[in-house]
Amino acid sequence: MISRKSKEEIKTMTKAGSIAEFALRQLTKEIRAGRTTIELEKIARRLISARGGEPAFLGYNGFPAAICVSTNEELVHGIPSAKKIKEGDVVGIDLGVKYDGYFADTAKTVFVGKPSGDALRLIKGTREALQEAIRAVKPGAKIGDIESVIGETLKKYDLRPVLALSGHGIGKSIHEKPVIMCDGRQCTGETIKEGMVFAIEPMATLGSGEVETSDDGWTVKTKDSSTSAHFEHTVLVTSTGSRVLTDRM
């Protein structure tokens, strides 16, 4: 069963979302050629702490960092390190916040320097897939409606959805029911109701869409070394539609 949040729970999750939005927005400004990904990790910890939050990912199932930083063929779960960001890189940041026992989750992919045409298409298409998915969220709709519009939007940009990973419900746990895939069929799955909260996260590649886990046990990368992108928002179902908790309000 998909949990529905009370007014007090929504209030707390709204605060968690505002901290996550602030941290990711500020962190994105720090992404530049020559900067190491571990520097971004240190900045993220300060930003989250300054607003009274806790890093949701740190220690989760043994993950060793507060944020995931993934570049180019790396899709998600990249561990911050001494690796330097280079001109032309596509960089994804995934960031979660815990506040007073509740979670928010958000992610964004950016390019460093002047993007290639393919990188621009990848980022634009994946970002648009998230925007369209959020528009599909409303009481009475189905989870499959969200999944379908993600897949349709990605295919419009000639991108391949990643089906090995998914979005999810979120609340007192960072991962709750339901599973929200990056492609699906309309009018299938659970019925969406007011008070539900979802972490919707389109993931796409310029290649086949197939992925594998690196030797570090965490970093998920494309099997064909094609460039990938990932966007995510935490989205509340309202009486008339939806409200994004990890966007500026």
Sequence and secondary structure as in RCSB ss.txt:
>XXXX:A:sequence
MISRKSKEEIKTMTKAGSIAEFALRQLTKEIRAGRTTIELEKIARRLISARGGEPAFLGYNGFPAAICVSTNEEL
VHGIPSAKKIKEGDVVGIDLGVKYDGYFADTAKTVFVGKPSGDALRLIKGTREALQEAIRAVKPGAKIGDIESVI
GETLKKYDLRPVLALSGHGIGKSIHEKPVIMCDGRQCTGETIKEGMVFAIEPMATLGSGEVETSDDGWTVKTKDS
STSAHFEHTVLVTSTGSRVLTDRM
>XXXX:A:secstr
      HHHHHHHHHHHHHHHHHHHHHHHT  TT BHHHHHHHHHHHHHHTT EESSTTGGG  SSEEEEETTEE
E     S B  TT EEEEEEEEEETTEEEEEEEEEESSS  HHHHHHHHHHHHHHHHHHHT  TT BHHHHHHHH
HHHHHHTT EE  SS EEE SSSSSEEEEE SS  TT S B  TT EEEE  EEESS   EEE TTSS EEETT 
  EEE BEEEEE SSSEEETTS  
